[in-house]
Structure formats: C-alpha cells, structure tokens
Amino acid sequence: MSPKYSFYFLLLFTFSVFSQVEEVNPPDYIKSITFKSSSSELGELPIIKLGETFYLEFDALVTNEPDFYYKIEHYNYDWTESQLVRPEFLLGVDNFRIQDYRNSFNTFQLYSHYRLSIPNQQTKRLKVSGNYILSIHDSNDDLVFSRKFMIYENLVTPGISIKRSRDVSTIESMQTVDLEIHGGNQLNNPLQTVKALIIQNRNLNTAIKNLKPQYTIGDKLIYRYVNETAFPGGNEYLFFETKDVRTASLGVQFIELKDIYHSYLFGNRSRANLPYTFNPDINGRFKITAIDRDDVSIEADYTQVHFTLDYPELSNGERIYVYGNYNNYALEEYNEMVFNYDTGRYETNFKFKQGFYNYKYVVVNRDGSLDEGRISGDFWQTENNYKVLVYYRDLGARYDRIVGFNELSSTNITN
C-alpha cells in the first residue's frame, strides 16, 4: 500500500473509532418511545442503577405487526466507542426479536405496542456501569431508531445546590449548579480521572459536559464555577391533557372527530417579555394516561394535536419547533411550525397518544444553534430538574464507569 493510501486509511480508521455516536430518531410510524423502571412510570431519561430492571416501550402505527430486534453497545464518557467487547459488558446475548407485543384494542388508530425488558431470558445482565446505546432494527437489520441510556454505581455521592448566576449580567436569567462529590478519597488522582455531567430537565442535547473538579477539601471534590456550570433558567413548560378524547380537557379548546380525534389546543404567545409566573409542570416529561381504560398500553388512542403560536414571521432562516421529552427533544420536520399567512400565526399538528404532555416552543437559528428562551423567556426563578452523573476512569482502566448519581430540583434556589 502506498504512503498516500496508508494515510487515508489511517485517517478513516481514526474517524471511525473516535467519532461520537448520536441517537437516531424514529420514522413517523414509531411513536411514544418510553423508558420505564421500577422507580418511574413517566417518560424519563433512562438513568438506571446497575442491576435494576428497566423497560423500553414503543408503538408501531401500522397494521402488519412488524418484527423488531434489539442490540446493545457500550460507550465511553464522550460517546465514542468503548474498547470493551460484548462479553465484557453483557452476560448473555442480544440481537434477538422483541417477542412481547400486543395489538391495540378499541381504538380509532390501529397500532402494535412493543415492550422490551432488560434483563430478559437472552440478555441476562449488564455487567458494568457507563454509557450505553440501545438500537432497534427491523427484520432486514436496518436501524429503525436508537436511544442512549446510562447505568450507574453508588460509589460516591454528588451533593447538588442550585444558585442564581454569579455573573451580574445574567443574574436574572441563569441558574448555576454547584457540586460537592463526597467520597473522593476512593478515586485515584480525581483531578485527572473524574468528569462530571450536568443535565437540565433530562435533555442530553443541552447537558454541560467534561467538568473537572476545581479543588479538593478532605474527601470532597468541589465544583463552584461562575459560568461553566450555568444554565439558562428557561420558563415553566406549557401543557395539555388528552386523557378523554371525547371532551376538551386541560389546554384543549375543542375537539373534532375525523378519521381519528383531533384536539385543538388554546393558542399560545411569547412569554419572553412577560413577568415570570409559577405554573407547576413536570419539566418537559409526559405520561400516557386515559380515563375508563384498564390497560393504557393498548387501549389509549391517538389524537391529532393542533398547536398555534401567535408570533411574528421569522424571515432570516430561523425556524420554530414544538419541543419536549415526548420525542426526546428532537427537531424534526413534523414538529416544525409553519407560518399561516391567512391567520398570521405559526401552526402545526401531529399525533400524540392519550396522556399528559409538557411542551414549549424553541427557535433554531440560521447557523443551527438552539435558542430555547427566545419565545418562552429565561427566568432565574424557574423550577428545573438537574441530574448529575460522575464518571471515573481509573489509571490504566479501559472504560469509563459511572460511579455516582444524584438529582435535585431548583425549588429552593438561593443567591
């Protein structure tokens, strides 16, 4: 092989090994992807204790009961591929067909509900902590969608406190997360081997990564940054409820029956220039629920939910999306809003399974950057959920463990 081709091969190999993996969003016929565990029944970012059972559930809105298969891969802290081979992180095998599925019952929208339990008869146990990707494939082995999840151990305990921004210029709009990791004397050379990850409202897309401790006091690792751990405060999420498709409920102005039920929400407007008002939410999450149904997994129906936003038309390449954990905070064509020149408002509509949903409107700038506060506003008083993961790679180790996890809501935020 010539030196020139050897260089290109090395470059390609390096890129394939060290490139970061991203989640693949599902096609339009896959809906209501939900992780559950013994501790939570809400749509949740999957952070699971080592040894705990968890479940992935989703619906396929087709009538032919397609076959789906699952694969599990282990990743480093930065979501590059781990050096571990499958027997080192998984006891048993994967790449098996999901056998637990049932058809919808007494619904206008026909669908099949799939449920994957980990561990199961084939995949007996995940052996190590760290980052994982669960990918779902069809019968042709084509990737349908993938989801990240994290497995943690309780080796150390991160203490969390939420403060107003220490920067005077952002004190009205930002929140700062201070950390104290207790048990740091169990970790070798923590200034080099420990990294922290802070997640606001279960959204990995906006997480603050690669945080090193500033200093140590006894067995505590201290993080008290000014800007490095600061998040925009945002605003409380908007919400709607469709647990009864035949009547207008919370956030729903009126309903209409066509091929399926259509739920028309009350119109929204910008809250960026309005005073902050506390309004209890579930920080972007959702819950599948329906009245007079014994098993919402297969008896809850789908509704076409219509959103309207009273906002001036953006003409410089910016776009507006309906944002929330219902689709893993994805920015897709179907949840992008379109300006209606007849009404002078932004509008869109798409399907949701019956339930209670949080959402808000965000702007994607021309350069692709996300502006969560343009329409909703950013306020230091906003109640947000913060999760902290502590990663550790010991000297000479071949993978990144997650050795600590904690979470806190900014209910009692202080100066």
C-alpha positions in Angstrom: 0.0 0.0 0.0 1.4 3.4 -1.0 2.1 6.0 1.8 -0.7 8.2 0.4 -3.3 5.5 0.7 -1.9 4.4 4.1 -2.5 7.9 5.3 -6.1 8.0 4.1 -6.8 4.6 5.6 -5.4 5.7 9.0 -7.5 8.9 8.8 -10.7 6.9 8.1 -9.9 4.4 10.8 -9.2 7.2 13.3 -12.5 8.9 12.4 -14.5 5.7 12.7 -13.0 4.9 16.1 -13.2 8.3 17.8 -16.3 9.8 16.2 -19.2 10.4 18.7 -22.3 8.4 18.3 -25.7 10.2 18.0 -29.1 8.9 18.6 -31.2 8.0 15.6 -34.7 9.4 15.7 -37.5 7.0 14.6 -39.6 7.2 11.4 -43.0 8.7 11.5 -44.8 5.4 12.2 -42.9 4.8 15.5 -44.4 6.8 18.4 -44.5 7.0 22.2 -41.0 5.7 22.9 -40.8 5.4 26.7 -38.2 4.1 29.2 -39.6 2.9 32.5 -38.1 1.4 35.6 -39.3 0.2 38.9 -38.9 3.7 40.2 -40.6 5.7 37.4 -43.6 5.3 35.1 -43.1 8.7 33.4 -41.4 9.4 30.1 -37.9 9.6 31.5 -34.3 10.0 30.6 -33.0 6.4 31.3 -30.5 6.6 34.2 -30.6 3.2 35.8 -28.8 1.7 38.8 -26.6 -1.3 38.0 -28.7 -4.4 38.4 -32.1 -2.7 38.2 -34.7 -3.9 35.7 -35.8 -1.4 33.1 -38.2 -1.4 30.1 -38.3 0.2 26.6 -41.8 0.6 25.2 -43.0 2.0 21.9 -45.8 1.8 19.4 -45.7 1.0 15.7 -48.7 2.7 14.0 -49.0 0.1 11.3 -51.3 -3.0 10.9 -48.8 -5.7 9.8 -47.1 -6.3 13.2 -43.5 -5.9 12.1 -40.7 -7.7 13.7 -38.1 -5.7 15.7 -34.7 -6.7 17.0 -32.5 -5.0 19.7 -28.8 -4.5 20.1 -26.8 -3.0 23.0 -23.5 -1.3 22.8 -21.2 0.2 25.4 -19.6 3.7 25.0 -17.1 6.0 26.7 -17.9 9.1 28.6 -17.8 11.2 25.4 -20.0 8.7 23.4 -17.1 7.3 21.4 -17.0 3.6 21.0 -15.8 1.7 24.1 -12.8 -0.7 24.0 -14.9 -3.4 25.7 -16.1 -6.3 23.7 -19.7 -7.6 24.3 -18.9 -10.4 26.8 -17.1 -7.9 29.0 -20.2 -5.7 29.5 -23.1 -8.1 28.8 -24.0 -11.5 30.2 -25.9 -13.4 27.6 -26.7 -12.3 24.1 -28.6 -9.5 22.3 -29.8 -9.2 18.7 -33.0 -11.1 19.5 -36.5 -10.4 18.3 -38.8 -8.4 20.7 -41.4 -11.0 21.5 -43.6 -9.0 23.8 -46.0 -7.1 21.6 -49.8 -6.7 21.5 -52.3 -5.0 19.2 -54.4 -2.0 20.1 -57.9 -2.6 21.3 -61.0 -0.5 20.7 -59.0 2.5 19.2 -59.5 4.5 16.0 -55.8 4.5 15.4 -54.6 0.9 14.9 -51.1 0.1 16.3 -49.0 -2.6 17.9 -47.4 -1.9 21.3 -43.9 -3.4 21.9 -42.2 -3.9 25.3 -38.6 -4.9 25.8 -37.4 -5.8 29.3 -33.7 -5.7 30.3 -32.6 -8.1 31.7 -34.5 -10.9 30.0 -34.1 -14.6 29.1 -31.4 -13.8 26.5 -29.8 -10.7 27.9 -29.3 -11.8 31.4 -27.4 -8.9 32.9 -25.4 -5.7 32.1 -22.2 -6.2 33.9 -20.6 -2.8 34.1 -21.7 0.8 34.5 -21.3 3.5 31.9 -22.9 4.8 28.7 -25.0 2.5 26.5 -26.9 2.7 23.2 -30.0 0.5 22.7 -30.7 0.3 19.0 -33.9 -1.2 17.4 -33.6 -2.9 14.0 -36.1 -4.3 11.6 -36.2 -7.7 10.0 -33.7 -6.5 7.3 -31.3 -5.4 10.0 -31.9 -1.8 9.1 -31.7 0.6 12.0 -35.1 2.0 13.0 -34.1 4.1 16.0 -31.7 4.2 18.9 -31.7 5.6 22.4 -29.0 6.4 24.9 -29.1 5.2 28.5 -26.8 5.3 31.4 -26.1 2.7 34.1 -24.6 3.9 37.4 -23.0 2.6 40.6 -23.2 4.1 44.1 -19.5 4.6 44.8 -19.7 8.3 45.5 -22.5 10.8 46.3 -22.7 14.1 44.4 -24.2 16.9 46.5 -26.0 19.5 44.5 -27.1 23.1 45.2 -28.8 25.5 42.8 -27.9 29.2 42.8 -28.6 32.3 40.9 -25.9 33.1 38.4 -22.8 34.7 39.9 -22.4 36.8 36.7 -24.2 40.1 37.3 -25.1 40.4 33.6 -27.1 37.1 33.7 -28.3 37.1 37.3 -31.9 37.5 36.2 -31.9 34.7 33.6 -29.4 32.0 34.6 -29.1 29.3 37.2 -25.7 27.9 38.4 -25.2 24.3 39.7 -22.6 23.8 42.5 -21.3 20.3 43.2 -19.6 18.6 46.1 -18.7 15.0 45.4 -18.4 13.1 48.7 -16.2 10.1 48.8 -13.5 11.5 46.5 -10.7 9.7 48.5 -11.9 6.5 46.9 -10.9 7.8 43.5 -7.3 7.9 42.3 -6.0 11.2 41.0 -9.5 12.7 40.8 -8.4 15.9 39.0 -7.5 13.8 36.1 -9.7 10.7 36.3 -13.1 12.2 37.3 -15.5 14.0 35.0 -19.0 15.3 35.8 -22.0 15.7 33.6 -25.0 18.0 34.5 -28.3 17.5 32.7 -31.1 20.0 32.9 -34.7 18.6 32.6 -33.5 15.3 31.2 -32.3 16.8 28.0 -28.9 15.4 26.9 -28.7 17.8 24.0 -28.1 20.8 26.3 -26.1 19.0 29.0 -22.8 20.5 30.4 -20.0 18.0 29.9 -16.4 17.3 30.8 -16.4 19.2 34.1 -13.3 18.7 36.2 -13.2 19.4 40.0 -11.7 22.8 40.8 -10.1 21.6 44.0 -10.5 19.1 46.9 -11.2 19.5 50.6 -10.7 16.3 52.5 -12.7 13.6 50.7 -14.8 16.2 48.8 -14.3 17.2 45.2 -15.5 20.9 44.8 -17.1 22.5 41.7 -18.0 26.1 42.2 -17.7 27.7 38.8 -19.0 31.1 37.7 -20.0 30.4 34.1 -19.0 26.8 33.3 -22.0 25.2 35.2 -24.6 27.9 34.4 -27.8 27.1 32.5 -30.4 29.4 31.1 -33.3 29.4 33.6 -36.0 28.9 30.9 -39.6 29.0 31.8 -42.2 26.6 33.1 -43.4 24.2 30.4 -46.8 24.6 28.7 -49.0 21.5 28.9 -52.1 19.8 27.6 -54.1 16.7 28.6 -56.0 14.3 26.3 -56.9 11.5 28.7 -60.5 11.8 27.5 -60.6 12.2 23.7 -64.3 13.0 23.6 -64.1 16.2 25.7 -61.9 19.2 25.9 -59.6 18.9 28.9 -56.6 20.9 30.2 -55.1 23.1 27.4 -57.6 21.8 24.8 -60.0 24.4 23.3 -62.2 22.0 21.3 -62.1 18.5 19.7 -63.3 17.1 16.4 -63.7 13.5 15.2 -62.5 12.8 11.7 -60.5 9.6 10.9 -59.2 9.9 14.5 -60.0 12.5 17.2 -58.4 15.9 16.7 -57.6 18.1 19.7 -57.2 21.8 19.1 -55.1 23.5 21.8 -55.6 27.0 23.0 -53.3 29.4 21.1 -50.0 30.4 22.7 -48.0 33.6 22.6 -44.5 34.7 23.5 -43.8 34.8 27.2 -40.3 36.3 26.9 -41.3 39.8 27.9 -43.9 38.9 30.4 -43.3 38.6 34.2 -42.4 35.2 35.5 -45.4 33.2 36.8 -45.0 29.9 38.6 -47.1 27.2 36.9 -46.4 23.6 38.1 -45.1 21.3 35.4 -43.3 18.0 35.1 -40.2 19.6 33.5 -40.8 18.5 29.9 -41.9 14.9 30.5 -45.1 13.1 29.6 -47.3 10.4 30.9 -49.6 8.1 28.9 -53.0 8.0 30.6 -56.6 7.6 29.6 -59.9 7.5 31.6 -62.1 4.4 31.6 -59.2 2.2 30.2 -57.8 -0.9 32.0 -54.6 -1.0 30.1 -53.4 2.3 28.5 -50.6 0.5 26.7 -53.0 -0.9 24.1 -56.3 0.9 24.9 -55.2 4.5 24.8 -56.0 6.1 21.5 -54.0 8.6 19.4 -55.2 12.1 18.7 -54.0 14.6 16.2 -53.0 17.6 18.3 -53.1 21.1 16.8 -50.7 23.8 18.0 -50.9 27.6 17.2 -48.5 30.2 18.2 -49.1 34.0 17.8 -45.6 35.1 16.8 -44.3 37.4 14.1 -43.0 35.5 11.0 -39.2 34.8 11.1 -37.7 35.7 7.7 -33.9 35.2 8.2 -33.7 31.4 8.1 -34.8 30.8 11.7 -37.3 28.0 12.5 -39.7 27.3 15.3 -40.3 23.8 16.8 -42.6 22.2 19.4 -40.1 20.9 21.9 -40.3 18.3 24.7 -39.4 14.9 26.0 -42.3 13.4 24.1 -39.9 12.9 21.1 -36.6 13.0 23.1 -36.3 16.8 22.3 -35.8 16.0 18.6 -36.1 18.8 16.0 -37.8 17.0 13.1 -39.8 18.1 10.1 -43.1 17.0 11.6 -42.8 19.1 14.7 -41.6 22.3 12.9 -44.2 25.0 12.9 -45.3 26.7 9.6 -46.4 30.3 9.3 -50.0 30.5 8.1 -50.5 33.8 6.2 -54.3 33.6 6.5 -54.3 33.5 10.3 -51.0 35.3 10.9 -49.8 32.6 13.2 -47.5 29.6 13.3 -49.2 26.3 13.2 -48.5 22.5 13.1 -50.2 19.3 14.1 -49.1 15.7 14.7 -50.1 12.6 16.7 -49.9 12.0 20.4 -51.0 9.0 22.4 -53.6 10.0 25.0 -51.9 11.4 28.1 -50.5 14.5 29.8 -47.7 16.3 28.0 -45.3 19.2 28.6 -44.1 21.2 25.7 -42.6 24.6 24.7 -41.6 26.5 21.6 -37.9 26.9 20.7 -36.1 28.7 17.9 -33.4 27.2 15.8 -31.1 29.9 14.4 -29.9 30.1 10.8 -26.5 28.6 12.0 -28.2 25.6 13.6 -27.8 26.8 17.2 -30.8 26.3 19.6 -32.4 29.3 21.3 -34.7 27.8 24.0 -35.6 31.1 25.6 -36.5 33.3 22.6 -40.2 32.6 22.9 -40.6 31.2 26.4 -38.2 33.6 28.2 -35.4 32.8 30.7 -36.0 33.4 34.4 -33.9 32.6 37.4 -37.0 31.6 39.4 -38.0 28.7 37.1 -38.2 25.3 38.7 -35.9 23.0 36.8 -34.7 19.4 37.4 -30.9 18.8 37.4 -29.3 15.4 37.3 -25.6 14.9 37.9 -23.5 11.9 36.8 -20.0 11.2 38.0 -17.7 9.4 35.5 -14.4 7.8 36.6 -11.7 6.0 34.6 -9.0 4.7 36.9 -5.4 4.8 35.9 -4.9 2.0 33.3 -8.6 1.3 33.0 -10.2 0.5 29.6 -13.6 2.1 30.1 -15.5 4.9 31.9 -17.6 3.9 34.9 -20.4 6.0 36.2 -19.7 5.9 40.0 -22.3 8.4 41.3 -25.7 9.9 40.5 -28.0 12.4 42.2 -30.7 14.9 41.2 -32.3 18.0 42.6 -35.0 20.5 41.6 -34.4 24.2 41.9 -37.4 24.6 44.1 -35.3 26.4 46.8 -32.9 28.3 44.7 -30.7 30.7 46.6 -28.4 33.6 45.8 
